[in-house]
């Protein structure tokens, strides 16, 4: 009986080793490619990945092209007016940690694409940068749904930005949005050089936003966790803060200041834009 068990374990181990080390192209260097042409009827590009190091690259092309290096398969499919990029990993699920550092995905998209994008990240990492601050990636709607991975985003001009983070880490820089919403239930979100309307809801975790310009109203809601809002010195705003538990503080001097255990109000500059801050537990710092 023991001999049969040993033989079974040896065969199983050999199969796992072969599956992970070889895929017909040599040791751990399998490549897969797929692409779909973007037309004037394409309204959305969706990228759904997990456990993969992913880079999204805008280029002077007319298709969405995905190249996977490592173990797995990549698919680029059209569904009506939507193009979706997805990755399927190979091997036994309990060895996914071994694959994670070995597999990378590059997604090329047209640099002049200006409609909708959805990005879903369960784990792993995504890096997505526009060409430059002077030549940002322009989109109509950008929706981000982040699980336990890490996302970096830089040089974007969008009409509507939606970020949902249930865990993990998000870093953004040089973001110009007509409207932006940040829903953080856990993890950390750091945003630098942001401009546009802002709605933030933190139920747990940490959200830090530095704004280049204050151009619209701001709504901040913390039920647990922390929001740090860094404003320019010349920002014109009226702060209306409500506190049921926790704290709201402002390092920026306020005129007509009213402060108590459950309230903080005041004005800076002309008071043109309203900052509504509501804390049921946690902290909001404005500086």
BANU-152195 format. One record per residue (C-alpha): x, y negated, z negated; residue in three letters; residue number from 0. Coordinates in Angstrom, 1 decimal. Last residue first. Layout:
BANU-152195
+--------+--------+--------+--------+-----+
|      x |      y |      z | residu | num |
+--------+--------+--------+--------+-----+
|      X |      Y |      Z |    ALA | NUM |
...
+--------+--------+--------+--------+-----+
//
This chain:
BANU-152195
+--------+--------+--------+--------+-----+
|      x |      y |      z | residu | num |
+--------+--------+--------+--------+-----+
|   -4.7 |  -71.1 |   -5.1 |    UNK | 286 |
|   -8.0 |  -69.3 |   -5.8 |    UNK | 285 |
|   -7.9 |  -66.3 |   -8.1 |    UNK | 284 |
|  -10.9 |  -64.0 |   -8.3 |    UNK | 283 |
|  -10.9 |  -61.3 |  -11.1 |    UNK | 282 |
|  -12.7 |  -58.1 |  -12.2 |    UNK | 281 |
|  -16.3 |  -57.5 |  -13.2 |    UNK | 280 |
|  -19.6 |  -59.1 |  -12.1 |    UNK | 279 |
|  -17.7 |  -61.8 |  -10.2 |    UNK | 278 |
|  -19.4 |  -64.1 |   -7.7 |    UNK | 277 |
|  -17.5 |  -66.7 |   -5.7 |    UNK | 276 |
|  -19.2 |  -68.9 |   -3.1 |    UNK | 275 |
|  -16.8 |  -71.2 |   -1.3 |    UNK | 274 |
|  -18.7 |  -73.9 |    0.5 |    UNK | 273 |
|  -17.2 |  -76.0 |    3.2 |    UNK | 272 |
|  -17.1 |  -79.8 |    3.4 |    UNK | 271 |
|  -16.0 |  -80.6 |   -0.2 |    UNK | 270 |
|  -14.3 |  -83.8 |    1.0 |    UNK | 269 |
|  -11.1 |  -83.0 |   -0.7 |    UNK | 268 |
|  -11.5 |  -80.4 |   -3.4 |    UNK | 267 |
|  -14.8 |  -80.0 |   -5.3 |    UNK | 266 |
|  -15.9 |  -78.2 |   -8.5 |    UNK | 265 |
|  -17.8 |  -75.4 |  -10.1 |    UNK | 264 |
|  -16.9 |  -72.6 |  -12.4 |    UNK | 263 |
|  -19.6 |  -70.7 |  -14.3 |    UNK | 262 |
|  -20.2 |  -67.8 |  -16.7 |    UNK | 261 |
|  -17.9 |  -68.7 |  -19.7 |    UNK | 260 |
|  -18.0 |  -72.4 |  -18.8 |    UNK | 259 |
|  -16.5 |  -74.8 |  -16.3 |    UNK | 258 |
|  -17.8 |  -77.8 |  -14.4 |    UNK | 257 |
|  -15.3 |  -79.8 |  -12.3 |    UNK | 256 |
|  -16.3 |  -83.0 |  -10.6 |    UNK | 255 |
|  -13.0 |  -82.9 |   -8.8 |    UNK | 254 |
|  -11.0 |  -79.7 |   -8.6 |    UNK | 253 |
|   -7.2 |  -79.2 |   -8.8 |    UNK | 252 |
|   -6.1 |  -76.1 |   -6.9 |    UNK | 251 |
|   -4.9 |  -73.4 |   -9.3 |    UNK | 250 |
|   -8.4 |  -72.1 |   -9.4 |    UNK | 249 |
|   -9.6 |  -69.3 |  -11.7 |    UNK | 248 |
|  -12.6 |  -66.9 |  -11.7 |    UNK | 247 |
|  -12.7 |  -64.3 |  -14.4 |    UNK | 246 |
|  -14.3 |  -61.0 |  -15.6 |    UNK | 245 |
|  -17.9 |  -60.4 |  -16.6 |    UNK | 244 |
|  -21.1 |  -62.2 |  -15.5 |    UNK | 243 |
|  -19.2 |  -65.0 |  -13.7 |    UNK | 242 |
|  -20.7 |  -67.3 |  -11.1 |    UNK | 241 |
|  -18.5 |  -69.6 |   -9.0 |    UNK | 240 |
|  -19.6 |  -72.4 |   -6.7 |    UNK | 239 |
|  -16.5 |  -74.1 |   -5.2 |    UNK | 238 |
|  -16.9 |  -77.0 |   -2.8 |    UNK | 237 |
|  -14.3 |  -77.2 |   -0.1 |    UNK | 236 |
|  -12.0 |  -79.3 |    2.0 |    UNK | 235 |
|   -8.6 |  -77.6 |    2.5 |    UNK | 234 |
|   -5.7 |  -80.0 |    2.7 |    UNK | 233 |
|   -3.4 |  -77.9 |    0.5 |    UNK | 232 |
|   -4.0 |  -74.7 |    2.6 |    UNK | 231 |
|   -5.8 |  -71.9 |    0.8 |    UNK | 230 |
|   -4.6 |  -68.6 |   -0.8 |    UNK | 229 |
|   -7.5 |  -66.5 |   -1.9 |    UNK | 228 |
|   -6.7 |  -63.6 |   -4.2 |    UNK | 227 |
|   -9.5 |  -61.0 |   -4.8 |    UNK | 226 |
|   -9.3 |  -58.3 |   -7.5 |    UNK | 225 |
|  -11.0 |  -55.2 |   -8.7 |    UNK | 224 |
|  -14.5 |  -54.5 |   -9.8 |    UNK | 223 |
|  -17.9 |  -56.0 |   -8.8 |    UNK | 222 |
|  -16.2 |  -58.7 |   -6.8 |    UNK | 221 |
|  -18.0 |  -60.9 |   -4.3 |    UNK | 220 |
|  -16.4 |  -63.7 |   -2.3 |    UNK | 219 |
|  -18.2 |  -65.7 |    0.3 |    UNK | 218 |
|  -16.3 |  -68.4 |    2.3 |    UNK | 217 |
|  -17.7 |  -71.1 |    4.5 |    UNK | 216 |
|  -16.0 |  -72.3 |    7.7 |    UNK | 215 |
|  -12.8 |  -73.9 |    9.1 |    UNK | 214 |
|  -10.3 |  -73.5 |    6.2 |    UNK | 213 |
|   -7.0 |  -73.3 |    8.0 |    UNK | 212 |
|   -3.9 |  -71.2 |    7.6 |    UNK | 211 |
|   -5.7 |  -68.8 |    5.2 |    UNK | 210 |
|   -3.9 |  -66.4 |    2.9 |    UNK | 209 |
|   -6.0 |  -63.4 |    1.9 |    UNK | 208 |
|   -5.4 |  -60.8 |   -0.8 |    UNK | 207 |
|   -7.8 |  -58.0 |   -1.4 |    UNK | 206 |
|   -7.3 |  -55.4 |   -4.2 |    UNK | 205 |
|   -9.0 |  -52.2 |   -5.2 |    UNK | 204 |
|  -12.6 |  -51.6 |   -6.4 |    UNK | 203 |
|  -16.0 |  -53.0 |   -5.5 |    UNK | 202 |
|  -14.5 |  -55.8 |   -3.4 |    UNK | 201 |
|  -16.8 |  -57.6 |   -1.0 |    UNK | 200 |
|  -15.4 |  -60.4 |    1.2 |    UNK | 199 |
|  -17.1 |  -62.6 |    3.7 |    UNK | 198 |
|  -14.9 |  -65.1 |    5.6 |    UNK | 197 |
|  -15.5 |  -67.6 |    8.4 |    UNK | 196 |
|  -12.4 |  -68.3 |   10.4 |    UNK | 195 |
|   -8.6 |  -68.5 |   10.0 |    UNK | 194 |
|   -6.1 |  -66.0 |    8.7 |    UNK | 193 |
|   -2.3 |  -66.5 |    8.4 |    UNK | 192 |
|   -1.7 |  -63.5 |    6.1 |    UNK | 191 |
|   -4.1 |  -60.7 |    5.2 |    UNK | 190 |
|   -3.3 |  -58.0 |    2.6 |    UNK | 189 |
|   -5.8 |  -55.2 |    1.9 |    UNK | 188 |
|   -5.2 |  -52.7 |   -0.9 |    UNK | 187 |
|   -6.9 |  -49.4 |   -1.9 |    UNK | 186 |
|  -10.4 |  -48.9 |   -3.0 |    UNK | 185 |
|  -14.0 |  -50.0 |   -2.2 |    UNK | 184 |
|  -12.9 |  -52.9 |    0.0 |    UNK | 183 |
|  -15.4 |  -54.4 |    2.4 |    UNK | 182 |
|  -13.8 |  -57.3 |    4.4 |    UNK | 181 |
|  -15.9 |  -59.4 |    6.8 |    UNK | 180 |
|  -14.6 |  -61.8 |    9.4 |    UNK | 179 |
|  -16.4 |  -64.4 |   11.6 |    UNK | 178 |
|  -15.1 |  -66.7 |   14.3 |    UNK | 177 |
|  -11.8 |  -64.8 |   13.8 |    UNK | 176 |
|   -8.1 |  -65.9 |   14.2 |    UNK | 175 |
|   -5.7 |  -63.3 |   12.7 |    UNK | 174 |
|   -2.0 |  -64.0 |   12.5 |    UNK | 173 |
|   -1.1 |  -61.2 |   10.1 |    UNK | 172 |
|   -2.9 |  -58.1 |    8.8 |    UNK | 171 |
|   -1.8 |  -55.4 |    6.4 |    UNK | 170 |
|   -4.2 |  -52.5 |    5.4 |    UNK | 169 |
|   -3.4 |  -49.9 |    2.8 |    UNK | 168 |
|   -5.2 |  -46.7 |    1.7 |    UNK | 167 |
|   -8.6 |  -46.2 |    0.3 |    UNK | 166 |
|  -12.3 |  -46.9 |    1.2 |    UNK | 165 |
|  -11.4 |  -49.8 |    3.4 |    UNK | 164 |
|  -14.0 |  -51.3 |    5.7 |    UNK | 163 |
|  -12.9 |  -54.1 |    7.9 |    UNK | 162 |
|  -15.2 |  -56.0 |   10.3 |    UNK | 161 |
|  -13.9 |  -58.7 |   12.6 |    UNK | 160 |
|  -16.1 |  -60.7 |   14.9 |    UNK | 159 |
|  -15.2 |  -63.2 |   17.6 |    UNK | 158 |
|  -11.6 |  -62.0 |   17.8 |    UNK | 157 |
|   -8.2 |  -63.5 |   18.4 |    UNK | 156 |
|   -5.5 |  -61.2 |   17.2 |    UNK | 155 |
|   -1.7 |  -61.4 |   16.7 |    UNK | 154 |
|   -0.9 |  -58.6 |   14.1 |    UNK | 153 |
|   -2.5 |  -55.5 |   12.7 |    UNK | 152 |
|   -1.0 |  -52.9 |   10.4 |    UNK | 151 |
|   -3.0 |  -49.9 |    9.2 |    UNK | 150 |
|   -2.1 |  -47.3 |    6.6 |    UNK | 149 |
|   -4.0 |  -44.1 |    5.7 |    UNK | 148 |
|   -6.5 |  -43.0 |    3.1 |    UNK | 147 |
|   -9.8 |  -43.9 |    4.8 |    UNK | 146 |
|   -9.8 |  -47.0 |    7.0 |    UNK | 145 |
|  -12.8 |  -48.0 |    9.1 |    UNK | 144 |
|  -11.9 |  -51.0 |   11.3 |    UNK | 143 |
|  -14.3 |  -52.8 |   13.7 |    UNK | 142 |
|  -13.1 |  -55.3 |   16.2 |    UNK | 141 |
|  -15.8 |  -57.2 |   18.1 |    UNK | 140 |
|  -15.3 |  -59.6 |   21.1 |    UNK | 139 |
|  -11.6 |  -59.0 |   21.5 |    UNK | 138 |
|   -8.6 |  -61.1 |   22.4 |    UNK | 137 |
|   -5.1 |  -59.7 |   21.8 |    UNK | 136 |
|   -2.9 |  -62.7 |   21.1 |    UNK | 135 |
|   -0.7 |  -64.6 |   23.6 |    UNK | 134 |
|    0.7 |  -67.6 |   21.6 |    UNK | 133 |
|    1.0 |  -65.5 |   18.4 |    UNK | 132 |
|    2.5 |  -62.7 |   20.5 |    UNK | 131 |
|    1.7 |  -59.6 |   22.6 |    UNK | 130 |
|   -1.0 |  -58.3 |   20.3 |    UNK | 129 |
|   -0.1 |  -55.8 |   17.7 |    UNK | 128 |
|   -1.6 |  -52.4 |   16.6 |    UNK | 127 |
|    0.2 |  -50.1 |   14.2 |    UNK | 126 |
|   -1.7 |  -47.1 |   13.0 |    UNK | 125 |
|   -0.7 |  -44.7 |   10.2 |    UNK | 124 |
|   -1.6 |  -41.3 |    8.8 |    UNK | 123 |
|   -4.9 |  -40.7 |    7.1 |    UNK | 122 |
|   -8.6 |  -40.9 |    8.0 |    UNK | 121 |
|   -8.2 |  -43.8 |   10.5 |    UNK | 120 |
|  -11.2 |  -45.0 |   12.5 |    UNK | 119 |
|  -10.6 |  -47.9 |   15.0 |    UNK | 118 |
|  -13.5 |  -49.4 |   16.9 |    UNK | 117 |
|  -12.9 |  -51.8 |   19.7 |    UNK | 116 |
|  -15.3 |  -54.1 |   21.6 |    UNK | 115 |
|  -14.8 |  -56.4 |   24.6 |    UNK | 114 |
|  -11.7 |  -58.3 |   25.7 |    UNK | 113 |
|   -9.5 |  -55.9 |   27.7 |    UNK | 112 |
|   -6.8 |  -58.1 |   29.3 |    UNK | 111 |
|   -3.9 |  -56.2 |   27.7 |    UNK | 110 |
|   -5.3 |  -53.0 |   29.2 |    UNK | 109 |
|   -4.9 |  -50.1 |   26.6 |    UNK | 108 |
|   -2.0 |  -47.8 |   25.9 |    UNK | 107 |
|   -2.3 |  -45.3 |   23.1 |    UNK | 106 |
|    0.9 |  -43.8 |   21.6 |    UNK | 105 |
|    0.5 |  -40.8 |   19.3 |    UNK | 104 |
|    3.2 |  -39.3 |   17.1 |    UNK | 103 |
|    3.7 |  -35.9 |   15.6 |    UNK | 102 |
|    6.6 |  -34.7 |   13.5 |    UNK | 101 |
|    6.0 |  -36.6 |   10.2 |    UNK | 100 |
|    2.4 |  -35.3 |   10.0 |    UNK |  99 |
|    3.1 |  -31.8 |   11.1 |    UNK |  98 |
|    4.7 |  -30.6 |    7.9 |    UNK |  97 |
|    1.9 |  -32.2 |    5.8 |    UNK |  96 |
|   -0.6 |  -30.4 |    8.0 |    UNK |  95 |
|    0.6 |  -27.0 |    6.7 |    UNK |  94 |
|   -2.5 |  -26.2 |    4.7 |    UNK |  93 |
|   -4.6 |  -26.8 |    7.8 |    UNK |  92 |
|   -3.1 |  -23.9 |    9.7 |    UNK |  91 |
|   -1.8 |  -24.9 |   13.1 |    UNK |  90 |
|   -2.9 |  -27.3 |   15.8 |    UNK |  89 |
|   -4.1 |  -30.9 |   15.4 |    UNK |  88 |
|   -6.9 |  -32.4 |   17.5 |    UNK |  87 |
|   -6.6 |  -36.0 |   18.5 |    UNK |  86 |
|   -9.2 |  -38.5 |   19.7 |    UNK |  85 |
|   -9.5 |  -41.4 |   22.1 |    UNK |  84 |
|  -13.0 |  -42.5 |   23.0 |    UNK |  83 |
|  -14.1 |  -44.6 |   25.9 |    UNK |  82 |
|  -17.6 |  -46.1 |   25.7 |    UNK |  81 |
|  -20.1 |  -47.4 |   28.3 |    UNK |  80 |
|  -21.6 |  -43.9 |   28.8 |    UNK |  79 |
|  -19.3 |  -41.5 |   26.9 |    UNK |  78 |
|  -15.9 |  -41.5 |   28.6 |    UNK |  77 |
|  -13.2 |  -39.2 |   27.2 |    UNK |  76 |
|   -9.6 |  -39.6 |   26.2 |    UNK |  75 |
|   -8.4 |  -36.3 |   24.6 |    UNK |  74 |
|   -5.2 |  -35.5 |   22.7 |    UNK |  73 |
|   -4.0 |  -32.1 |   21.8 |    UNK |  72 |
|   -1.8 |  -30.9 |   19.0 |    UNK |  71 |
|    1.8 |  -30.4 |   18.0 |    UNK |  70 |
|    4.3 |  -33.1 |   18.7 |    UNK |  69 |
|    4.3 |  -36.0 |   21.1 |    UNK |  68 |
|    0.9 |  -37.3 |   22.1 |    UNK |  67 |
|    0.4 |  -39.7 |   24.9 |    UNK |  66 |
|   -2.9 |  -41.6 |   25.4 |    UNK |  65 |
|   -3.9 |  -43.7 |   28.3 |    UNK |  64 |
|   -6.8 |  -46.2 |   28.5 |    UNK |  63 |
|   -6.8 |  -47.5 |   32.0 |    UNK |  62 |
|   -6.3 |  -50.7 |   34.1 |    UNK |  61 |
|   -2.7 |  -51.5 |   33.2 |    UNK |  60 |
|   -0.7 |  -54.6 |   32.2 |    UNK |  59 |
|   -0.1 |  -53.4 |   28.7 |    UNK |  58 |
|   -1.6 |  -53.5 |   25.2 |    UNK |  57 |
|    0.1 |  -50.9 |   22.9 |    UNK |  56 |
|   -1.7 |  -49.0 |   20.1 |    UNK |  55 |
|    0.8 |  -47.0 |   18.0 |    UNK |  54 |
|   -0.2 |  -43.9 |   16.0 |    UNK |  53 |
|    1.6 |  -41.8 |   13.4 |    UNK |  52 |
|   -0.8 |  -38.9 |   13.1 |    UNK |  51 |
|   -2.7 |  -37.4 |   10.1 |    UNK |  50 |
|   -6.0 |  -38.7 |   11.4 |    UNK |  49 |
|   -7.2 |  -40.4 |   14.5 |    UNK |  48 |
|  -10.4 |  -41.9 |   16.0 |    UNK |  47 |
|   -9.8 |  -44.6 |   18.6 |    UNK |  46 |
|  -12.9 |  -46.1 |   20.2 |    UNK |  45 |
|  -12.9 |  -48.4 |   23.2 |    UNK |  44 |
|  -16.2 |  -50.3 |   23.8 |    UNK |  43 |
|  -18.1 |  -52.0 |   26.5 |    UNK |  42 |
|  -16.8 |  -50.3 |   29.6 |    UNK |  41 |
|  -19.0 |  -51.4 |   32.5 |    UNK |  40 |
|  -16.4 |  -53.6 |   34.1 |    UNK |  39 |
|  -14.2 |  -50.5 |   34.4 |    UNK |  38 |
|  -11.5 |  -49.0 |   32.2 |    UNK |  37 |
|  -10.0 |  -45.8 |   33.8 |    UNK |  36 |
|   -9.6 |  -42.8 |   31.6 |    UNK |  35 |
|   -6.3 |  -41.1 |   30.5 |    UNK |  34 |
|   -4.8 |  -38.0 |   29.0 |    UNK |  33 |
|   -1.4 |  -36.8 |   28.0 |    UNK |  32 |
|    0.1 |  -34.0 |   25.9 |    UNK |  31 |
|    3.7 |  -33.4 |   24.8 |    UNK |  30 |
|    5.2 |  -30.5 |   22.9 |    UNK |  29 |
|    8.5 |  -31.3 |   21.2 |    UNK |  28 |
|    8.5 |  -29.1 |   18.2 |    UNK |  27 |
|   11.2 |  -26.7 |   19.5 |    UNK |  26 |
|   10.9 |  -26.0 |   23.2 |    UNK |  25 |
|    8.3 |  -26.8 |   25.9 |    UNK |  24 |
|    6.2 |  -23.6 |   25.6 |    UNK |  23 |
|    4.7 |  -24.6 |   22.2 |    UNK |  22 |
|    7.4 |  -23.4 |   19.8 |    UNK |  21 |
|    8.2 |  -24.3 |   16.2 |    UNK |  20 |
|    4.9 |  -24.4 |   14.6 |    UNK |  19 |
|    3.1 |  -21.5 |   16.2 |    UNK |  18 |
|    6.3 |  -19.4 |   16.1 |    UNK |  17 |
|    6.7 |  -20.0 |   12.4 |    UNK |  16 |
|    3.0 |  -19.3 |   11.7 |    UNK |  15 |
|    3.1 |  -16.1 |   13.7 |    UNK |  14 |
|    6.3 |  -14.9 |   12.0 |    UNK |  13 |
|    4.9 |  -15.6 |    8.6 |    UNK |  12 |
|    1.7 |  -13.6 |    9.4 |    UNK |  11 |
|    3.8 |  -10.6 |   10.7 |    UNK |  10 |
|    6.0 |  -10.6 |    7.6 |    UNK |   9 |
|    3.0 |  -10.9 |    5.3 |    UNK |   8 |
|    1.2 |   -8.0 |    7.0 |    UNK |   7 |
|    4.4 |   -5.8 |    6.9 |    UNK |   6 |
|    4.8 |   -6.6 |    3.2 |    UNK |   5 |
|    1.1 |   -5.7 |    2.5 |    UNK |   4 |
|    1.5 |   -2.4 |    4.4 |    UNK |   3 |
|    4.6 |   -1.6 |    2.4 |    UNK |   2 |
|    2.8 |   -2.4 |   -0.9 |    UNK |   1 |
|    0.0 |    0.0 |    0.0 |    UNK |   0 |
+--------+--------+--------+--------+-----+
//
